[in-house]
Amino acid sequence: MILAVAACLLIHNVTAIDPASRTVEKVDIRIEDGRIARIGGARRDMECANTIVGSGKFLIPGLTDMHAHLFNHPWDEKGNLRPRFDRPSIEQMLRTFLAFGVTTVRDPGSETEAAVTLRAMVNGGKVTGPTIVTCGRILNQSDFDPEPFTPVHDADEMRREIRWQAAAGVDCVKIYASVRPELAKVAIDEAHKQGLPIIGHLQRTTWTEAAYLGIDGVEHPAPWSAEYVTATERPNYQQDMFGRVFWLEHLDDKAIAEMVAALAKHRVVVDPTLMAMATKFEPAKWSQSADVALAPELIRRGWPAGSFTRSWTPEQFAAAQRAWPKLLALTKKLHDGGVALVIGTDTATPWIVPGASVHDEMLLLRDAGLSPMDVLRAATTSAAQALRRPDSGAIRLGARADLVLLDRDPLEDLRNTRSISLVIHNGVAYDPAELLKE
């Protein structure tokens, strides 16, 4: 599994693609103590006892999944959530992430104490996996309280919960769809007082409102708030899963333009998780992917019964497919409007496979009209900036040695991000095939 653990590792004569600087250069890269120590041509001071020949290969920064629920409680075959997370499934997920070049994951909502403990175990090298950045329990202004949700009904409860999570050592705070603007403001203010970024899976609070309130990031491809539906059609909007198709078909262009401008002005990062909708709109396609076999067995067994659109009719699925280009167009509008996009997948909800789905998500952003370099930037540099990790997401001196060695050029074809020869995490080189065998 581990190919090299050494104070010094040299990647010789490799084509380095750095999304941070948007440069492509053939270089030697010397790694020391988990950092990129030198970049340049072949010189005596670049030599290392451990050398990887990079001729004909391509090097990119390690990928980031910004939306991976590591403690997801699996569904059983009847569609009921199991009462506990499954530790072997989590361990398998972590190895699979690494095998697909994902060297950092953000868990956007987990059981606070367990999540902080797992982060310490992985980041301390006691468990194999990518670097973990974690939020605590998801703050929900309703009585919905299965893990990882926790109800908060007023400002005092919101502040107490955020202070508890901060004391536990979380990296971020997340609020959920039922949180209204007045309580969202409290959450944002308190999170920032605690020095924590705050993200939201929002609906009752619109993305426009959240941007002006100072939120740091929003999750999923759209807010689905009624305020973005044309006034004449708003009374007909049913805020359920199929209602999202209606929402896409009846957008108020002016309201969307105001939303995009607010997000860009206030530097709110959008994590579209297009995979989260692609797998709901067309589950027949994604359930047949060869990648599904790589998901932990206990998790994938429950996917058919846990699918959010399992009750849809063929006509509803057809309508969803007709609306899909509108969702891609909205994603492109965000990008063109100057909104920073990152890569997230909503692992491990039905048909979303750890690690593999990051590459699928990149292709969906390509389908939305982003260039290969912009997609790579979303998966690396933009993610590092959103996570406040300035030493990551780039190939430059002093950066963390989180790198992926590819056999083929991803700028020529983004599907080549799957041609992984080697994964380097914190300066340690891993064989991706061996990671999948464990």
C-alpha positions as CSV (number, residue, x, y, z in Angstrom):
1,M,0.0,0.0,0.0
2,I,2.7,2.5,1.1
3,L,5.4,2.8,-1.6
4,A,7.6,5.3,0.2
5,V,8.0,6.8,3.6
6,A,11.1,8.9,3.6
7,A,12.5,12.2,4.6
8,C,13.2,12.8,0.9
9,L,11.3,11.9,-2.2
10,L,12.1,13.1,-5.8
11,I,9.6,13.1,-8.7
12,H,11.9,13.4,-11.7
13,N,11.0,15.0,-15.1
14,V,7.2,15.3,-14.5
15,T,4.8,17.7,-16.2
16,A,3.4,19.7,-13.2
17,I,-0.1,21.2,-13.6
18,D,-0.6,23.9,-11.0
19,P,-4.2,25.2,-10.9
20,A,-3.2,28.0,-8.4
21,S,-0.9,29.7,-10.9
22,R,-2.6,28.1,-14.0
23,T,0.9,27.0,-15.2
24,V,2.1,23.8,-16.8
25,E,5.8,23.0,-16.5
26,K,8.1,20.1,-16.8
27,V,10.2,19.9,-13.6
28,D,11.8,17.9,-10.9
29,I,10.1,18.1,-7.5
30,R,11.8,17.3,-4.3
31,I,9.7,16.5,-1.2
32,E,11.1,16.7,2.3
33,D,9.2,16.0,5.5
34,G,5.8,16.2,3.9
35,R,6.4,19.5,2.0
36,I,7.5,20.5,-1.4
37,A,11.0,21.6,-0.7
38,R,12.4,22.3,-4.2
39,I,11.1,22.7,-7.7
40,G,13.4,22.9,-10.7
41,G,15.5,21.1,-13.3
42,A,17.8,18.2,-12.6
43,R,20.5,19.2,-10.3
44,R,22.7,17.5,-7.8
45,D,20.9,19.1,-4.8
46,M,17.6,17.7,-6.1
47,E,18.7,14.0,-5.7
48,C,17.0,11.7,-3.3
49,A,17.4,8.1,-2.4
50,N,13.7,7.6,-3.3
51,T,13.1,8.7,-6.8
52,I,9.9,8.4,-8.9
53,V,10.4,8.7,-12.7
54,G,7.8,11.1,-13.9
55,S,8.6,11.1,-17.6
56,G,5.5,11.2,-19.7
57,K,3.3,11.6,-16.6
58,F,1.4,14.5,-15.1
59,L,1.3,15.9,-11.6
60,I,-1.6,17.7,-10.0
61,P,-2.4,18.8,-6.4
62,G,-4.3,16.3,-4.3
63,L,-8.1,16.5,-4.8
64,T,-10.6,17.7,-2.2
65,D,-14.2,16.5,-1.6
66,M,-15.9,19.3,0.2
67,H,-19.1,17.3,1.0
68,A,-18.4,13.8,2.4
69,H,-20.6,12.5,5.2
70,L,-18.2,10.1,6.8
71,F,-20.5,9.1,9.7
72,N,-23.5,8.5,7.4
73,H,-25.9,6.1,9.1
74,P,-26.5,3.4,6.4
75,W,-30.1,2.6,5.3
76,D,-31.2,-1.0,5.7
77,E,-33.0,-2.9,2.9
78,K,-36.3,-1.5,4.0
79,G,-35.2,2.1,3.8
80,N,-34.8,2.7,7.5
81,L,-31.7,4.5,8.8
82,R,-29.6,2.2,11.0
83,P,-29.2,3.6,14.6
84,R,-25.4,3.8,14.4
85,F,-22.6,4.5,11.9
86,D,-20.5,1.5,10.8
87,R,-16.8,1.8,11.6
88,P,-15.5,-0.7,9.0
89,S,-17.4,1.2,6.3
90,I,-15.8,4.5,7.4
91,E,-12.4,2.9,7.3
92,Q,-13.0,1.6,3.8
93,M,-14.4,4.9,2.6
94,L,-11.3,6.7,3.8
95,R,-8.9,4.3,1.9
96,T,-11.1,4.6,-1.2
97,F,-10.9,8.4,-1.1
98,L,-7.1,8.2,-1.1
99,A,-7.1,5.6,-3.9
100,F,-8.9,8.1,-6.1
101,G,-6.5,10.9,-5.3
102,V,-8.6,12.7,-2.7
103,T,-6.2,13.8,-0.1
104,T,-8.6,16.1,1.8
105,V,-12.3,15.7,2.7
106,R,-14.6,18.1,4.5
107,D,-17.4,16.4,6.5
108,P,-20.2,19.0,6.4
109,G,-22.0,17.7,9.4
110,S,-21.3,14.8,11.8
111,E,-21.7,13.6,15.4
112,T,-19.5,16.2,16.9
113,E,-17.4,14.2,19.4
114,A,-16.9,11.2,17.1
115,A,-16.0,13.4,14.1
116,V,-13.4,15.3,16.1
117,T,-11.9,12.0,17.4
118,L,-11.7,10.4,13.9
119,R,-10.1,13.6,12.5
120,A,-7.4,13.3,15.1
121,M,-6.8,9.6,14.5
122,V,-6.5,10.1,10.7
123,N,-4.6,13.3,10.8
124,G,-2.3,11.8,13.4
125,G,-1.5,8.8,11.1
126,K,-3.3,6.2,13.3
127,V,-5.9,5.5,10.6
128,T,-5.2,5.6,6.8
129,G,-7.1,8.2,5.0
130,P,-7.2,11.8,3.7
131,T,-6.8,14.8,5.8
132,I,-10.2,15.5,7.5
133,V,-11.8,18.9,8.0
134,T,-15.1,18.5,10.0
135,C,-18.2,20.4,11.0
136,G,-20.1,19.2,14.0
137,R,-23.8,18.4,14.3
138,I,-26.0,20.1,11.7
139,L,-28.1,22.9,13.3
140,N,-31.8,22.6,12.4
141,Q,-34.6,24.9,13.4
142,S,-37.1,22.1,13.7
143,D,-37.6,19.0,15.9
144,F,-35.9,16.7,13.3
145,D,-33.2,15.2,15.4
146,P,-31.7,11.9,14.1
147,E,-27.9,12.1,14.0
148,P,-26.2,14.2,12.8
149,F,-28.9,16.8,13.2
150,T,-29.5,18.8,16.4
151,P,-32.6,21.0,17.0
152,V,-32.1,24.6,17.9
153,H,-35.2,26.7,18.5
154,D,-34.0,30.1,19.6
155,A,-30.9,32.3,19.7
156,D,-29.8,31.1,23.1
157,E,-29.9,27.4,22.0
158,M,-28.1,28.3,18.8
159,R,-25.2,30.1,20.6
160,R,-24.9,27.3,23.2
161,E,-24.6,24.6,20.6
162,I,-22.1,26.5,18.5
163,R,-20.0,27.2,21.6
164,W,-20.1,23.5,22.5
165,Q,-18.9,22.5,19.0
166,A,-16.2,25.1,19.1
167,A,-15.0,23.8,22.5
168,A,-15.0,20.3,21.1
169,G,-12.7,21.5,18.3
170,V,-14.7,21.4,15.1
171,D,-13.4,23.2,12.0
172,C,-16.7,24.6,10.7
173,V,-20.4,25.0,11.5
174,K,-23.3,24.1,9.4
175,I,-26.9,25.3,9.4
176,Y,-29.8,23.5,7.7
177,A,-32.8,24.2,5.5
178,S,-35.3,25.0,8.2
179,V,-33.2,27.8,9.8
180,R,-34.9,31.2,9.2
181,P,-32.9,34.4,8.5
182,E,-33.1,35.8,12.0
183,L,-31.6,32.6,13.5
184,A,-29.2,32.3,10.6
185,K,-27.8,35.7,11.6
186,V,-27.3,34.5,15.1
187,A,-25.5,31.4,13.9
188,I,-23.3,33.3,11.5
189,D,-22.3,35.9,14.2
190,E,-21.6,33.3,16.8
191,A,-19.6,31.0,14.5
192,H,-17.4,34.0,13.5
193,K,-17.0,35.0,17.1
194,Q,-15.6,31.5,17.7
195,G,-13.3,31.9,14.7
196,L,-15.1,29.3,12.7
197,P,-16.4,29.4,9.1
198,I,-20.1,28.6,8.7
199,I,-21.8,26.9,5.7
200,G,-25.4,26.2,5.0
201,H,-27.7,23.8,3.3
202,L,-30.3,26.5,3.1
203,Q,-33.9,27.0,1.9
204,R,-36.0,29.1,4.3
205,T,-33.1,31.5,4.3
206,T,-32.3,32.3,0.7
207,W,-28.8,32.4,-0.6
208,T,-29.2,36.1,-1.3
209,E,-30.1,36.7,2.4
210,A,-27.3,34.5,3.6
211,A,-24.7,36.3,1.5
212,Y,-25.7,39.6,3.1
213,L,-25.7,38.1,6.5
214,G,-22.1,37.0,6.0
215,I,-22.2,33.2,5.5
216,D,-19.0,31.7,4.2
217,G,-20.4,28.9,2.0
218,V,-23.6,27.3,0.7
219,E,-24.1,23.7,-0.2
220,H,-25.8,21.9,-3.1
221,P,-26.6,23.1,-6.7
222,A,-29.5,25.4,-5.8
223,P,-31.3,26.9,-2.8
224,W,-34.8,25.7,-3.9
225,S,-36.3,28.7,-2.1
226,A,-39.7,29.9,-3.3
227,E,-38.4,33.4,-3.6
228,Y,-36.5,32.4,-6.8
229,V,-39.6,31.2,-8.6
230,T,-41.5,33.6,-10.8
231,A,-44.3,35.4,-8.8
232,T,-47.1,34.0,-11.0
233,E,-45.9,30.4,-10.5
234,R,-44.9,30.6,-6.8
235,P,-48.3,29.5,-5.5
236,N,-47.9,26.3,-7.5
237,Y,-44.5,25.4,-6.2
238,Q,-44.5,22.3,-4.0
239,Q,-41.3,22.2,-1.9
240,D,-40.7,18.5,-2.2
241,M,-38.1,16.5,-4.2
242,F,-40.0,16.6,-7.5
243,G,-40.8,20.3,-6.8
244,R,-37.1,20.9,-7.6
245,V,-37.9,20.1,-11.3
246,F,-40.7,22.7,-11.2
247,W,-38.3,25.2,-9.5
248,L,-35.9,24.9,-12.4
249,E,-38.6,25.3,-15.0
250,H,-39.9,28.5,-13.4
251,L,-36.9,30.6,-12.3
252,D,-37.2,34.3,-11.8
253,D,-34.1,35.5,-13.8
254,K,-33.9,38.8,-12.0
255,A,-33.9,37.1,-8.6
256,I,-31.3,34.7,-9.7
257,A,-29.1,37.5,-11.1
258,E,-29.4,39.3,-7.7
259,M,-28.4,36.1,-5.9
260,V,-25.3,35.6,-8.1
261,A,-24.3,39.2,-7.6
262,A,-24.7,38.9,-3.8
263,L,-22.7,35.6,-3.6
264,A,-19.9,37.1,-5.7
265,K,-19.8,40.4,-3.8
266,H,-19.6,38.7,-0.4
267,R,-17.2,36.0,-1.6
268,V,-19.6,33.1,-0.6
269,V,-18.2,29.8,-1.8
270,V,-20.7,27.5,-3.6
271,D,-20.3,23.7,-3.3
272,P,-22.7,22.6,-6.1
273,T,-22.7,18.8,-5.4
274,L,-24.2,18.2,-8.8
275,M,-23.8,14.5,-8.2
276,A,-26.4,14.8,-5.4
277,M,-29.0,15.8,-8.1
278,A,-27.7,13.7,-11.0
279,T,-28.1,10.5,-9.0
280,K,-31.6,11.5,-7.9
281,F,-32.7,12.6,-11.4
282,E,-31.3,9.5,-13.2
283,P,-30.7,6.7,-10.6
284,A,-31.0,4.0,-13.2
285,K,-27.8,5.3,-14.8
286,W,-25.7,5.8,-11.7
287,S,-26.8,2.6,-10.0
288,Q,-25.3,0.6,-12.9
289,S,-21.9,2.3,-12.6
290,A,-19.0,-0.1,-12.1
291,D,-17.9,2.2,-9.3
292,V,-20.8,1.1,-7.1
293,A,-18.9,-2.1,-6.2
294,L,-16.3,0.0,-4.5
295,A,-18.7,1.4,-1.9
296,P,-18.8,-0.4,1.4
297,E,-21.2,-3.3,1.2
298,L,-23.3,-2.3,4.2
299,I,-23.9,1.1,2.7
300,R,-24.6,0.1,-0.9
301,R,-27.1,-2.6,0.2
302,G,-29.4,0.1,1.5
303,W,-29.1,2.4,-1.4
304,P,-32.1,1.1,-3.5
305,A,-34.5,1.5,-0.5
306,G,-32.9,4.8,0.6
307,S,-33.0,6.5,-2.8
308,F,-34.8,9.8,-2.5
309,T,-36.6,9.4,-5.8
310,R,-37.5,5.7,-5.6
311,S,-41.3,6.6,-5.8
312,W,-41.0,8.7,-8.9
313,T,-42.8,7.7,-12.1
314,P,-41.1,7.3,-15.5
315,E,-42.8,10.6,-16.5
316,Q,-41.3,12.3,-13.5
317,F,-37.8,11.0,-14.3
318,A,-38.3,12.2,-17.9
319,A,-39.2,15.7,-16.7
320,A,-36.2,15.8,-14.5
321,Q,-33.9,14.9,-17.4
322,R,-35.5,17.8,-19.4
323,A,-34.8,20.2,-16.5
324,W,-31.2,19.0,-16.0
325,P,-29.6,21.4,-18.5
326,K,-31.2,24.3,-16.6
327,L,-29.3,23.2,-13.5
328,L,-26.0,23.1,-15.4
329,A,-26.8,26.5,-16.8
330,L,-27.3,27.9,-13.3
331,T,-23.9,26.4,-12.3
332,K,-22.3,28.2,-15.3
333,K,-24.0,31.4,-14.4
334,L,-22.5,31.2,-10.9
335,H,-19.1,30.6,-12.3
336,D,-19.4,33.4,-14.9
337,G,-20.6,35.7,-12.2
338,G,-17.4,35.4,-10.3
339,V,-18.6,33.0,-7.6
340,A,-16.0,30.5,-6.4
341,L,-17.1,26.9,-7.0
342,V,-15.6,23.8,-5.2
343,I,-16.0,20.1,-5.7
344,G,-18.3,18.2,-3.3
345,T,-20.3,15.0,-3.8
346,D,-22.6,14.3,-0.9
347,T,-20.9,11.0,-0.2
348,A,-22.3,8.5,0.8
349,T,-25.9,9.0,-0.2
350,P,-27.4,6.6,-2.8
351,W,-25.1,5.9,-5.8
352,I,-22.4,8.3,-4.7
353,V,-19.2,6.4,-4.3
354,P,-16.4,7.7,-2.1
355,G,-13.5,9.1,-4.1
356,A,-14.8,8.0,-7.5
357,S,-17.6,10.5,-7.4
358,V,-15.2,13.4,-7.1
359,H,-14.1,12.6,-10.7
360,D,-17.8,12.3,-11.8
361,E,-18.5,15.7,-10.2
362,M,-15.6,17.2,-12.1
363,L,-17.1,15.9,-15.3
364,L,-20.4,17.5,-14.4
365,L,-18.8,20.8,-13.9
366,R,-17.1,20.3,-17.3
367,D,-20.6,19.6,-18.8
368,A,-21.7,22.9,-17.2
369,G,-19.1,24.7,-19.3
370,L,-16.1,25.1,-17.1
371,S,-12.7,24.6,-18.7
372,P,-10.5,21.7,-17.5
373,M,-8.2,24.1,-15.7
374,D,-11.1,25.7,-13.9
375,V,-12.5,22.4,-12.9
376,L,-9.1,21.3,-11.5
377,R,-8.9,24.7,-9.7
378,A,-12.3,24.0,-8.1
379,A,-11.1,20.6,-6.9
380,T,-7.8,21.9,-5.5
381,T,-6.9,25.6,-5.1
382,S,-10.5,26.9,-4.5
383,A,-11.1,24.2,-2.0
384,A,-7.9,25.0,-0.1
385,Q,-8.9,28.7,0.0
386,A,-12.4,27.9,1.3
387,L,-10.9,25.6,4.0
388,R,-8.4,28.4,5.0
389,R,-5.4,26.2,4.2
390,P,-3.0,28.4,2.3
391,D,-0.4,25.7,2.2
392,S,-2.5,23.3,0.2
393,G,-4.1,23.0,-3.3
394,A,-1.0,24.1,-5.2
395,I,2.3,22.9,-6.5
396,R,4.7,25.5,-5.1
397,L,7.5,25.7,-2.6
398,G,6.5,25.1,1.0
399,A,3.1,23.6,0.0
400,R,2.0,20.3,1.6
401,A,3.0,17.4,-0.5
402,D,-0.5,16.2,-1.3
403,L,-0.1,15.2,-5.0
404,V,-1.6,12.9,-7.6
405,L,0.6,11.4,-10.4
406,L,-1.4,10.7,-13.5
407,D,-0.6,8.6,-16.6
408,R,-2.5,10.9,-18.9
409,D,-3.0,14.6,-19.4
410,P,-6.2,15.9,-17.6
411,L,-6.2,19.2,-19.5
412,E,-6.5,17.2,-22.7
413,D,-9.4,15.2,-21.3
414,L,-10.7,15.5,-17.8
415,R,-11.5,11.8,-17.7
416,N,-7.8,11.4,-17.4
417,T,-8.0,12.4,-13.7
418,R,-8.8,8.7,-13.2
419,S,-5.5,7.5,-14.7
420,I,-3.9,7.6,-11.3
421,S,-0.4,6.1,-11.0
422,L,0.4,7.3,-7.5
423,V,-1.1,9.2,-4.7
424,I,1.1,11.3,-2.3
425,H,-0.4,12.4,1.0
426,N,1.7,14.4,3.5
427,G,4.8,13.2,1.5
428,V,3.8,9.5,1.8
429,A,3.4,7.7,-1.5
430,Y,0.5,5.2,-1.9
431,D,-0.3,2.6,-4.6
432,P,-4.0,3.2,-5.4
433,A,-4.6,-0.4,-6.4
434,E,-3.3,-1.6,-3.0
435,L,-5.5,0.8,-1.1
436,L,-8.6,-0.7,-2.8
437,K,-7.5,-4.2,-1.9
438,E,-7.4,-3.7,1.9
